[in-house]
Amino acid sequence: MNVQAEKFKLIEWLVQLQDPNMLEKLLRLKEQAEINAYETELKPMSREELEARAKASEEAIAK
């Protein structure tokens, strides 16, 4: 499958789309994809990292 060609087909279809319900579904799908992409980049902090960050914050406040 040629990904670029499929993207162009989708763009052509989207330009002609008149159904507001379908457009809303597509927008929700896009938003969810963006959220999922962001969340996959997140990683939990270790206890040590959290404590070091808190200590650095406390020192910055004290200054």
ZALUM-827504 format. One record per residue: residue in one letter; chain; y negated, z negated, x of N, C-alpha, C, CB in turn. Coordinates in Angstrom, 3 decimals. Each point is the difference from the previous one (the first is absolute). Glycine has a CB too. Example, Ala and Ser with C-alpha at 12.3 -4.5 7.8 and 13.67 -1.06 7.14 Angstrom:
2
resn=a, chain=A, n_y=5.690, n_z=-7.800, n_x=13.190, ca_y=-1.190, ca_z=0.000, ca_x=-0.890, c_y=-1.200, c_z=0.000, c_x=0.900, cb_y=1.173, cb_z=-1.246, cb_x=-1.892
resn=s, chain=A, n_y=-2.223, n_z=1.966, n_x=1.542, ca_y=-1.190, ca_z=-0.060, ca_x=0.820, c_y=-1.090, c_z=-0.730, c_x=-0.770, cb_y=0.628, cb_z=2.145, cb_x=1.184
//
This chain:
63
resn=m, chain=A, n_y=1.185, n_z=0.000, n_x=0.849, ca_y=-1.185, ca_z=0.000, ca_x=-0.849, c_y=-1.240, c_z=0.000, c_x=0.888, cb_y=1.237, cb_z=-1.226, cb_x=-1.850
resn=n, chain=A, n_y=-2.139, n_z=2.091, n_x=1.553, ca_y=-1.261, ca_z=0.072, ca_x=0.714, c_y=-0.974, c_z=-0.970, c_x=-0.673, cb_y=0.409, cb_z=2.435, cb_x=0.687
resn=v, chain=A, n_y=-0.680, n_z=-3.539, n_x=-0.029, ca_y=-0.835, ca_z=-1.049, ca_x=-0.576, c_y=-1.396, c_z=0.519, c_x=-0.317, cb_y=1.308, cb_z=-1.710, cb_x=1.266
resn=q, chain=A, n_y=-1.862, n_z=2.489, n_x=-0.382, ca_y=-1.354, ca_z=0.518, ca_x=-0.206, c_y=-0.065, c_z=0.871, c_x=-1.251, cb_y=-0.397, cb_z=-0.069, cb_x=2.479
resn=a, chain=A, n_y=1.391, n_z=0.907, n_x=-2.666, ca_y=0.022, ca_z=0.878, ca_x=-1.174, c_y=0.132, c_z=-0.824, c_x=-1.282, cb_y=1.027, cb_z=1.843, cb_x=1.386
resn=e, chain=A, n_y=-0.211, n_z=-2.888, n_x=-1.358, ca_y=0.165, ca_z=-0.857, ca_x=-1.171, c_y=-1.301, c_z=-0.735, c_x=-0.324, cb_y=2.439, cb_z=-0.273, cb_x=0.555
resn=k, chain=A, n_y=-3.166, n_z=-0.140, n_x=0.456, ca_y=-1.292, ca_z=-0.654, ca_x=-0.223, c_y=-0.976, c_z=0.951, c_x=-0.694, cb_y=0.381, cb_z=-1.440, cb_x=2.031
resn=f, chain=A, n_y=-0.402, n_z=2.687, n_x=-1.577, ca_y=-0.892, ca_z=0.988, ca_x=-0.619, c_y=0.376, c_z=0.248, c_x=-1.455, cb_y=-0.337, cb_z=1.070, cb_x=2.236
resn=k, chain=A, n_y=1.646, n_z=-1.046, n_x=-2.527, ca_y=0.446, ca_z=0.170, ca_x=-1.384, c_y=-0.482, c_z=-1.167, c_x=-0.857, cb_y=2.021, cb_z=1.284, cb_x=0.789
resn=l, chain=A, n_y=-1.917, n_z=-2.488, n_x=-0.261, ca_y=-0.469, ca_z=-1.175, ca_x=-0.729, c_y=-1.505, c_z=0.036, c_x=-0.218, cb_y=1.888, cb_z=-1.302, cb_x=0.962
resn=i, chain=A, n_y=-2.620, n_z=1.725, n_x=0.044, ca_y=-1.456, ca_z=0.097, ca_x=-0.127, c_y=-0.369, c_z=1.001, c_x=-1.091, cb_y=-0.272, cb_z=-0.589, cb_x=2.437
resn=e, chain=A, n_y=0.934, n_z=1.736, n_x=-2.431, ca_y=-0.267, ca_z=1.010, ca_x=-1.025, c_y=0.302, c_z=-0.553, c_x=-1.390, cb_y=0.533, cb_z=1.822, cb_x=1.652
resn=w, chain=A, n_y=0.575, n_z=-2.540, n_x=-1.787, ca_y=0.372, ca_z=-0.589, ca_x=-1.285, c_y=-1.025, c_z=-1.053, c_x=-0.417, cb_y=2.435, cb_z=0.429, cb_x=0.493
resn=l, chain=A, n_y=-2.858, n_z=-1.243, n_x=0.464, ca_y=-0.946, ca_z=-1.071, ca_x=-0.287, c_y=-1.354, c_z=0.553, c_x=-0.447, cb_y=1.178, cb_z=-1.441, cb_x=1.675
resn=v, chain=A, n_y=-1.620, n_z=2.510, n_x=-1.055, ca_y=-1.282, ca_z=0.610, ca_x=-0.359, c_y=0.022, c_z=0.473, c_x=-1.451, cb_y=-0.346, cb_z=0.707, cb_x=2.392
resn=q, chain=A, n_y=1.474, n_z=-0.254, n_x=-2.863, ca_y=0.105, ca_z=0.510, ca_x=-1.366, c_y=0.376, c_z=-1.075, c_x=-1.012, cb_y=0.636, cb_z=2.182, cb_x=0.961
resn=l, chain=A, n_y=-0.329, n_z=-3.375, n_x=-0.509, ca_y=0.437, ca_z=-1.082, ca_x=-0.878, c_y=-1.093, c_z=-0.392, c_x=-0.978, cb_y=1.518, cb_z=-0.818, cb_x=1.797
resn=q, chain=A, n_y=-1.170, n_z=0.741, n_x=-3.067, ca_y=-0.956, ca_z=-0.359, ca_x=-1.045, c_y=0.384, c_z=-1.300, c_x=-0.715, cb_y=-0.493, cb_z=2.431, cb_x=-0.297
resn=d, chain=A, n_y=1.678, n_z=-2.942, n_x=0.539, ca_y=0.506, ca_z=-1.177, ca_x=-0.701, c_y=-0.532, c_z=-1.280, c_x=0.653, cb_y=2.078, cb_z=1.278, cb_x=-0.663
resn=p, chain=A, n_y=-2.975, n_z=-2.011, n_x=-0.022, ca_y=-0.565, ca_z=-1.219, ca_x=0.600, c_y=1.050, c_z=-1.086, c_x=0.233, cb_y=-2.153, cb_z=0.538, cb_x=-1.122
resn=n, chain=A, n_y=3.190, n_z=-0.563, n_x=0.286, ca_y=1.059, ca_z=-0.997, ca_x=0.201, c_y=0.764, c_z=0.267, c_x=1.291, cb_y=0.207, cb_z=-0.271, cb_x=-2.484
resn=m, chain=A, n_y=0.088, n_z=1.523, n_x=2.739, ca_y=0.705, ca_z=0.362, ca_x=1.238, c_y=-0.881, c_z=-0.293, c_x=1.205, cb_y=1.294, cb_z=1.787, cb_x=-1.219
resn=l, chain=A, n_y=-2.574, n_z=-1.504, n_x=1.104, ca_y=-0.929, ca_z=-0.275, ca_x=1.086, c_y=-0.045, c_z=-1.501, c_x=0.301, cb_y=-1.360, cb_z=2.020, cb_x=-0.654
resn=e, chain=A, n_y=1.334, n_z=-2.825, n_x=-0.395, ca_y=-0.001, ca_z=-1.461, ca_x=0.172, c_y=1.282, c_z=-0.469, c_x=0.681, cb_y=-1.443, cb_z=-0.237, cb_x=-2.044
resn=k, chain=A, n_y=2.574, n_z=0.800, n_x=1.654, ca_y=1.276, ca_z=-0.356, ca_x=0.639, c_y=-0.019, c_z=0.359, c_x=1.481, cb_y=1.196, cb_z=0.353, cb_x=-2.181
resn=l, chain=A, n_y=-1.729, n_z=0.812, n_x=2.493, ca_y=-0.077, ca_z=0.439, ca_x=1.395, c_y=-0.921, c_z=-0.911, c_x=0.815, cb_y=0.427, cb_z=2.364, cb_x=-0.739
resn=l, chain=A, n_y=-1.541, n_z=-2.771, n_x=0.145, ca_y=-0.918, ca_z=-0.903, ca_x=0.696, c_y=0.663, c_z=-1.346, c_x=0.275, cb_y=-1.943, cb_z=1.145, cb_x=-1.097
resn=r, chain=A, n_y=2.707, n_z=-1.657, n_x=0.124, ca_y=0.717, ca_z=-1.266, ca_x=0.213, c_y=1.059, c_z=0.147, c_x=1.085, cb_y=-0.406, cb_z=-0.624, cb_x=-2.393
resn=l, chain=A, n_y=1.095, n_z=1.758, n_x=2.400, ca_y=1.003, ca_z=0.262, ca_x=1.033, c_y=-0.646, c_z=0.032, c_x=1.383, cb_y=1.373, cb_z=1.297, cb_x=-1.660
resn=k, chain=A, n_y=-2.532, n_z=-0.645, n_x=1.760, ca_y=-0.737, ca_z=0.073, ca_x=1.267, c_y=-0.430, c_z=-1.391, c_x=0.448, cb_y=-0.803, cb_z=2.310, cb_x=-0.587
resn=e, chain=A, n_y=0.245, n_z=-3.093, n_x=-0.341, ca_y=-0.446, ca_z=-1.356, ca_x=0.347, c_y=1.165, c_z=-0.852, c_x=0.478, cb_y=-1.843, cb_z=0.183, cb_x=-1.680
resn=q, chain=A, n_y=2.986, n_z=-0.088, n_x=0.980, ca_y=1.160, ca_z=-0.788, ca_x=0.401, c_y=0.511, c_z=0.434, c_x=1.373, cb_y=0.603, cb_z=-0.306, cb_x=-2.415
resn=a, chain=A, n_y=-0.636, n_z=1.589, n_x=2.694, ca_y=0.420, ca_z=0.501, ca_x=1.309, c_y=-0.913, c_z=-0.540, c_x=1.100, cb_y=0.912, cb_z=2.081, cb_x=-1.085
resn=e, chain=A, n_y=-2.214, n_z=-2.143, n_x=0.810, ca_y=-0.947, ca_z=-0.535, ca_x=0.978, c_y=0.235, c_z=-1.493, c_x=0.223, cb_y=-1.680, cb_z=1.739, cb_x=-0.685
resn=i, chain=A, n_y=1.956, n_z=-2.470, n_x=-0.387, ca_y=0.285, ca_z=-1.434, ca_x=0.120, c_y=1.272, c_z=-0.211, c_x=0.816, cb_y=-1.130, cb_z=-0.444, cb_x=-2.216
resn=n, chain=A, n_y=2.163, n_z=1.223, n_x=1.903, ca_y=1.262, ca_z=-0.136, ca_x=0.729, c_y=-0.174, c_z=0.318, c_x=1.484, cb_y=1.238, cb_z=0.598, cb_x=-2.093
resn=a, chain=A, n_y=-2.019, n_z=0.423, n_x=2.396, ca_y=-0.232, ca_z=0.357, ca_x=1.402, c_y=-0.717, c_z=-1.131, c_x=0.729, cb_y=-0.102, cb_z=2.433, cb_x=-0.628
resn=y, chain=A, n_y=-0.882, n_z=-3.045, n_x=-0.043, ca_y=-0.737, ca_z=-1.111, ca_x=0.604, c_y=0.919, c_z=-1.205, c_x=0.208, cb_y=-2.123, cb_z=0.812, cb_x=-1.089
resn=e, chain=A, n_y=2.918, n_z=-1.130, n_x=0.085, ca_y=0.850, ca_z=-1.177, ca_x=0.082, c_y=1.084, c_z=0.127, c_x=1.054, cb_y=-0.459, cb_z=-0.396, cb_x=-2.383
resn=t, chain=A, n_y=0.917, n_z=1.608, n_x=2.662, ca_y=1.030, ca_z=0.167, ca_x=1.027, c_y=-0.562, c_z=-0.257, c_x=1.391, cb_y=1.163, cb_z=1.662, cb_x=-1.461
resn=e, chain=A, n_y=-2.496, n_z=-1.567, n_x=1.607, ca_y=-0.631, ca_z=-0.276, ca_x=1.289, c_y=-0.175, c_z=-1.492, c_x=0.251, cb_y=-1.168, cb_z=2.180, cb_x=-0.175
resn=l, chain=A, n_y=1.218, n_z=-2.976, n_x=-0.885, ca_y=-0.210, ca_z=-1.439, ca_x=0.137, c_y=1.234, c_z=-0.663, c_x=0.599, cb_y=-1.571, cb_z=0.031, cb_x=-1.960
resn=k, chain=A, n_y=1.356, n_z=-1.057, n_x=2.749, ca_y=1.121, ca_z=-0.778, ca_x=0.497, c_y=-0.365, c_z=-1.469, c_x=-0.119, cb_y=0.719, cb_z=1.850, cb_x=1.592
resn=p, chain=A, n_y=0.256, n_z=-2.669, n_x=-1.943, ca_y=-0.290, ca_z=-1.419, ca_x=-0.143, c_y=-0.357, c_z=-0.631, c_x=1.346, cb_y=1.551, cb_z=-0.092, cb_x=-1.967
resn=m, chain=A, n_y=-2.424, n_z=-0.909, n_x=1.911, ca_y=-0.374, ca_z=-0.739, ca_x=1.203, c_y=1.038, c_z=-1.071, c_x=0.281, cb_y=-2.441, cb_z=0.443, cb_x=-0.430
resn=s, chain=A, n_y=2.683, n_z=-0.672, n_x=1.691, ca_y=0.859, ca_z=-1.126, ca_x=0.351, c_y=-0.814, c_z=-1.285, c_x=-0.136, cb_y=1.389, cb_z=1.438, cb_x=1.586
resn=r, chain=A, n_y=-0.712, n_z=-2.545, n_x=-1.606, ca_y=-0.684, ca_z=-1.293, ca_x=-0.099, c_y=-0.942, c_z=-0.189, c_x=1.193, cb_y=1.973, cb_z=-0.974, cb_x=-1.261
resn=e, chain=A, n_y=-1.508, n_z=1.391, n_x=2.435, ca_y=-0.806, ca_z=-0.139, ca_x=1.205, c_y=-1.273, c_z=0.842, c_x=-0.089, cb_y=2.087, cb_z=-0.440, cb_x=1.319
resn=e, chain=A, n_y=-1.962, n_z=1.672, n_x=-1.819, ca_y=-1.178, ca_z=0.865, ca_x=-0.157, c_y=-0.992, c_z=-0.600, c_x=-0.986, cb_y=1.412, cb_z=2.002, cb_x=0.518
resn=l, chain=A, n_y=-0.909, n_z=-2.551, n_x=-1.602, ca_y=-0.858, ca_z=-0.606, ca_x=-1.007, c_y=-0.733, c_z=-1.212, c_x=0.573, cb_y=1.555, cb_z=0.806, cb_x=-1.803
resn=e, chain=A, n_y=-0.826, n_z=-1.646, n_x=2.539, ca_y=-0.625, ca_z=-1.180, ca_x=0.584, c_y=-1.047, c_z=0.390, c_x=1.040, cb_y=2.107, cb_z=-1.293, cb_x=-0.409
resn=a, chain=A, n_y=-1.808, n_z=2.309, n_x=1.221, ca_y=-0.952, ca_z=0.457, ca_x=1.013, c_y=-1.261, c_z=0.556, c_x=-0.666, cb_y=1.907, cb_z=0.516, cb_x=1.576
resn=r, chain=A, n_y=-1.725, n_z=0.198, n_x=-2.652, ca_y=-1.141, ca_z=0.558, ca_x=-0.719, c_y=-0.854, c_z=-1.110, c_x=-0.615, cb_y=1.334, cb_z=2.077, cb_x=-0.477
resn=a, chain=A, n_y=-0.673, n_z=-3.083, n_x=-0.092, ca_y=-0.729, ca_z=-1.125, ca_x=-0.587, c_y=-0.770, c_z=-0.749, c_x=1.074, cb_y=1.732, cb_z=-0.205, cb_x=-1.801
resn=k, chain=A, n_y=-1.091, n_z=0.005, n_x=2.950, ca_y=-0.663, ca_z=-0.712, ca_x=1.094, c_y=-1.215, c_z=0.781, c_x=0.490, cb_y=2.197, cb_z=-1.022, cb_x=0.674
resn=a, chain=A, n_y=-2.065, n_z=2.336, n_x=-0.527, ca_y=-1.114, ca_z=0.828, ca_x=0.445, c_y=-1.133, c_z=-0.038, c_x=-1.031, cb_y=1.600, cb_z=1.491, cb_x=1.271
resn=s, chain=A, n_y=-1.256, n_z=-1.506, n_x=-2.537, ca_y=-1.022, ca_z=-0.082, ca_x=-1.041, c_y=-0.732, c_z=-1.332, c_x=0.051, cb_y=1.358, cb_z=1.530, cb_x=-1.428
resn=e, chain=A, n_y=-0.621, n_z=-2.606, n_x=1.598, ca_y=-0.607, ca_z=-1.325, ca_x=0.080, c_y=-0.938, c_z=-0.100, c_x=1.203, cb_y=2.025, cb_z=-0.979, cb_x=-1.118
resn=e, chain=A, n_y=-1.621, n_z=1.571, n_x=2.241, ca_y=-0.839, ca_z=-0.018, ca_x=1.199, c_y=-1.272, c_z=0.812, c_x=-0.226, cb_y=2.048, cb_z=-0.262, cb_x=1.440
resn=a, chain=A, n_y=-1.895, n_z=1.392, n_x=-2.111, ca_y=-1.176, ca_z=0.847, ca_x=-0.276, c_y=-0.977, c_z=-0.724, c_x=-0.928, cb_y=1.412, cb_z=2.076, cb_x=0.294
resn=i, chain=A, n_y=-0.887, n_z=-2.781, n_x=-1.274, ca_y=-0.849, ca_z=-0.751, ca_x=-0.919, c_y=-0.725, c_z=-1.115, c_x=0.746, cb_y=1.559, cb_z=0.533, cb_x=-1.905
resn=a, chain=A, n_y=-0.845, n_z=-1.200, n_x=2.806, ca_y=-0.587, ca_z=-1.116, ca_x=0.749, c_y=-1.141, c_z=0.482, c_x=0.913, cb_y=2.228, cb_z=-1.190, cb_x=-0.076
resn=k, chain=A, n_y=-2.140, n_z=2.414, n_x=0.572, ca_y=-1.037, ca_z=0.535, ca_x=0.873, c_y=-1.203, c_z=0.348, c_x=-0.825, cb_y=1.698, cb_z=0.876, cb_x=1.602
//
